[in-house]
Amino acid sequence: MEQAIGQVLSFGVGVSLSPIPIIAMVLMLATARGRVNGPAFIVGWIVGLAVAGTITLLVASGADAASGDSSDGVSGVKIGLGVLLLLVAARQWRGRPKDGAEPEMPGWMKTIDAFTLVKATGLGVLLSAVNPKNLLLVVGAALAISQTGVSTGDQAVALAVFVVIGTVGPGIPLVIFLFMREKADRLLGELKTWMTHSNAAIMAVLCLVIGAKLIGDGIAG
């Protein structure tokens, strides 16, 4: 089990540090329904990671990913995922804002103040499991778990560890909001500003590092 958990740590950190979900959480907490929609977003986020990871594990287990030709196939998929992440890294780096320019954020962020509990939950699912960049990391983590050949129970534990680590990033603003009310506005404002301006650079570095890891693991496999 330790080997499986070790495999998912970097993927969990990559998911956790994705700036867009953190920015979305900060904006959501600044609305009148923030105390309700913030936790709902986290629930959707956790469900999205868990479901996407579980589906990948079931598919990989059905293909007996830890043995023989199936293991070679999984290694090939990991190399493919790694290449895709390197392409994402290059695109993010080229698209980073120039000095002094304001980064352009997704249009849906302007409507967050009108989100209901259902929409907040759905946004959590979309950003965690449907967003292509995150989905690549979730699939990569699940494939890494399956290739270790550990038991189903140990796979579930490793996936749970991945989900917990992956939730730390968007969970931090909620913790600040709930338990540091006097300093929350200032801290969340500073976090949003830094994440907004560093979004492209953060994602480029994360995708580069994890993409290289996937390719290395695939070649080694």
C-alpha positions as CSV (number, residue, x, y, z in Angstrom):
1,M,0.0,0.0,0.0
2,E,2.9,2.4,0.8
3,Q,4.1,2.1,-2.8
4,A,0.6,3.0,-4.1
5,I,0.3,6.0,-1.8
6,G,3.8,7.1,-2.8
7,Q,2.8,7.0,-6.5
8,V,-0.2,9.4,-6.0
9,L,1.5,12.1,-3.9
10,S,2.8,14.3,-6.8
11,F,-0.5,13.9,-8.7
12,G,-2.5,15.0,-5.6
13,V,-0.3,18.1,-5.1
14,G,-0.8,18.9,-8.8
15,V,-4.5,18.8,-8.5
16,S,-4.4,20.7,-5.2
17,L,-2.4,23.6,-6.5
18,S,-4.6,24.2,-9.6
19,P,-5.3,27.9,-9.4
20,I,-8.7,28.2,-11.1
21,P,-10.6,26.2,-8.5
22,I,-8.9,28.1,-5.7
23,I,-9.9,31.4,-7.3
24,A,-13.4,30.2,-7.9
25,M,-13.7,29.2,-4.2
26,V,-12.5,32.6,-3.1
27,L,-15.0,34.4,-5.3
28,M,-17.8,32.1,-4.1
29,L,-17.0,32.8,-0.4
30,A,-17.2,36.6,-1.1
31,T,-20.9,36.2,-2.1
32,A,-24.0,36.3,0.1
33,R,-24.4,32.5,-0.1
34,G,-20.7,31.8,0.5
35,R,-21.2,30.0,3.8
36,V,-23.5,27.5,1.9
37,N,-22.0,27.4,-1.5
38,G,-18.4,27.0,-0.3
39,P,-18.9,23.7,1.4
40,A,-21.1,22.5,-1.5
41,F,-18.3,23.2,-3.9
42,I,-15.9,21.1,-1.8
43,V,-18.4,18.3,-1.8
44,G,-18.7,18.4,-5.5
45,W,-14.9,18.6,-5.9
46,I,-14.4,15.5,-3.7
47,V,-17.1,13.5,-5.5
48,G,-15.6,14.4,-8.9
49,L,-12.1,13.3,-7.9
50,A,-13.4,10.1,-6.3
51,V,-15.7,9.1,-9.2
52,A,-13.2,9.8,-11.9
53,G,-10.5,7.9,-10.0
54,T,-12.7,5.0,-9.2
55,I,-13.8,4.6,-12.8
56,T,-10.2,4.6,-14.0
57,L,-9.2,2.0,-11.4
58,L,-12.1,-0.3,-12.3
59,V,-11.2,-0.1,-16.0
60,A,-7.5,-0.7,-15.2
61,S,-8.3,-3.6,-12.9
62,G,-10.5,-5.2,-15.5
63,A,-7.6,-5.0,-17.9
64,D,-5.3,-6.5,-15.2
65,A,-3.0,-3.5,-15.5
66,A,-0.4,-4.9,-13.2
67,S,0.7,-7.9,-15.3
68,G,2.1,-8.8,-18.7
69,D,1.1,-7.0,-21.8
70,S,-1.5,-5.0,-19.9
71,S,1.2,-3.4,-17.8
72,D,3.0,-2.5,-21.0
73,G,-0.2,-1.0,-22.3
74,V,-0.7,1.1,-19.1
75,S,2.9,2.3,-19.4
76,G,2.2,3.4,-23.0
77,V,-0.9,5.3,-21.7
78,K,1.2,7.0,-19.0
79,I,3.7,8.1,-21.6
80,G,0.8,9.5,-23.7
81,L,-0.6,11.3,-20.7
82,G,2.8,12.7,-20.0
83,V,3.2,14.0,-23.5
84,L,-0.2,15.7,-23.3
85,L,0.8,17.3,-20.0
86,L,4.0,18.6,-21.5
87,L,1.9,20.2,-24.4
88,V,-0.4,21.8,-21.8
89,A,2.7,23.1,-20.0
90,A,4.0,24.7,-23.2
91,R,0.6,26.2,-24.0
92,Q,0.2,27.6,-20.4
93,W,3.7,29.1,-20.5
94,R,3.1,30.8,-23.9
95,G,-0.3,32.1,-22.7
96,R,1.0,33.7,-19.5
97,P,0.2,37.5,-19.3
98,K,2.9,39.9,-20.1
99,D,4.3,42.2,-17.4
100,G,1.7,44.7,-16.3
101,A,-1.1,43.0,-18.2
102,E,-4.3,41.8,-16.4
103,P,-4.8,38.0,-16.8
104,E,-8.1,37.0,-18.5
105,M,-10.3,34.8,-16.3
106,P,-13.1,32.5,-17.5
107,G,-16.4,34.3,-18.2
108,W,-18.4,32.1,-15.9
109,M,-16.6,33.5,-12.9
110,K,-18.6,36.7,-13.3
111,T,-21.8,34.8,-12.5
112,I,-20.6,33.1,-9.3
113,D,-22.6,35.5,-7.1
114,A,-25.8,34.1,-8.5
115,F,-24.9,30.4,-8.0
116,T,-27.3,28.2,-6.1
117,L,-26.2,25.2,-4.0
118,V,-26.7,22.9,-6.9
119,K,-24.7,25.0,-9.3
120,A,-21.9,25.3,-6.7
121,T,-21.8,21.5,-6.3
122,G,-21.8,21.0,-10.0
123,L,-19.0,23.5,-10.5
124,G,-16.9,21.5,-8.0
125,V,-17.5,18.3,-10.0
126,L,-16.7,20.0,-13.3
127,L,-13.5,21.6,-12.2
128,S,-12.2,18.5,-10.4
129,A,-13.1,15.7,-12.9
130,V,-14.2,17.2,-16.2
131,N,-11.6,19.9,-16.6
132,P,-9.1,18.3,-19.0
133,K,-6.0,19.4,-17.1
134,N,-7.3,17.9,-13.8
135,L,-8.7,14.8,-15.5
136,L,-5.2,14.0,-16.9
137,L,-3.8,14.1,-13.4
138,V,-6.7,12.0,-11.9
139,V,-6.3,9.3,-14.6
140,G,-2.5,9.4,-14.2
141,A,-2.9,8.9,-10.4
142,A,-5.3,6.0,-10.8
143,L,-3.2,4.3,-13.4
144,A,-0.1,4.6,-11.1
145,I,-2.1,3.0,-8.3
146,S,-3.4,0.1,-10.5
147,Q,0.1,-0.7,-11.9
148,T,1.4,-1.3,-8.4
149,G,-0.7,-4.5,-8.2
150,V,-1.9,-3.9,-4.6
151,S,-5.2,-5.3,-3.3
152,T,-8.5,-3.6,-4.0
153,G,-8.7,-2.3,-0.4
154,D,-5.2,-0.8,-0.7
155,Q,-6.1,0.8,-4.0
156,A,-9.1,2.4,-2.3
157,V,-6.9,3.8,0.5
158,A,-4.4,5.2,-2.0
159,L,-7.2,6.8,-4.0
160,A,-8.6,8.3,-0.7
161,V,-5.2,9.8,0.1
162,F,-5.0,11.3,-3.4
163,V,-8.5,12.8,-3.0
164,V,-7.6,14.3,0.4
165,I,-4.3,15.8,-0.9
166,G,-6.1,17.1,-4.0
167,T,-8.7,18.9,-1.9
168,V,-6.2,20.8,0.3
169,G,-5.8,23.6,-2.2
170,P,-9.5,24.6,-2.7
171,G,-10.1,23.7,0.9
172,I,-7.7,26.3,2.3
173,P,-9.9,29.3,1.4
174,L,-12.9,27.7,3.1
175,V,-10.9,27.1,6.3
176,I,-9.7,30.7,6.3
177,F,-13.3,31.9,5.7
178,L,-14.8,29.8,8.5
179,F,-12.1,30.1,11.2
180,M,-10.2,33.4,10.5
181,R,-13.1,35.8,10.0
182,E,-11.2,38.9,11.1
183,K,-8.3,38.3,8.7
184,A,-10.3,36.4,6.0
185,D,-11.1,39.3,3.7
186,R,-7.5,40.4,3.5
187,L,-6.0,36.9,3.2
188,L,-8.4,35.7,0.6
189,G,-8.0,38.9,-1.4
190,E,-4.2,38.4,-1.4
191,L,-4.6,34.8,-2.3
192,K,-6.9,35.5,-5.2
193,T,-4.6,38.3,-6.6
194,W,-1.5,36.1,-6.4
195,M,-3.3,33.0,-7.9
196,T,-4.8,35.1,-10.7
197,H,-1.5,36.6,-11.8
198,S,0.4,33.3,-11.4
199,N,-2.2,31.0,-12.8
200,A,-0.4,30.2,-16.1
201,A,3.1,29.9,-14.6
202,I,1.9,27.6,-11.8
203,M,0.1,25.3,-14.2
204,A,3.0,25.3,-16.6
205,V,5.4,24.2,-13.9
206,L,3.0,21.6,-12.5
207,C,2.2,20.1,-15.9
208,L,5.9,20.0,-16.8
209,V,7.0,18.2,-13.7
210,I,4.2,15.7,-13.6
211,G,4.3,15.1,-17.3
212,A,8.0,14.3,-17.1
213,K,7.3,12.0,-14.2
214,L,4.6,10.1,-16.2
215,I,6.9,9.7,-19.1
216,G,9.7,8.5,-16.9
217,D,7.4,6.0,-15.1
218,G,6.1,4.8,-18.5
219,I,9.5,4.2,-19.9
220,A,10.6,2.5,-16.7
221,G,7.5,0.3,-16.8
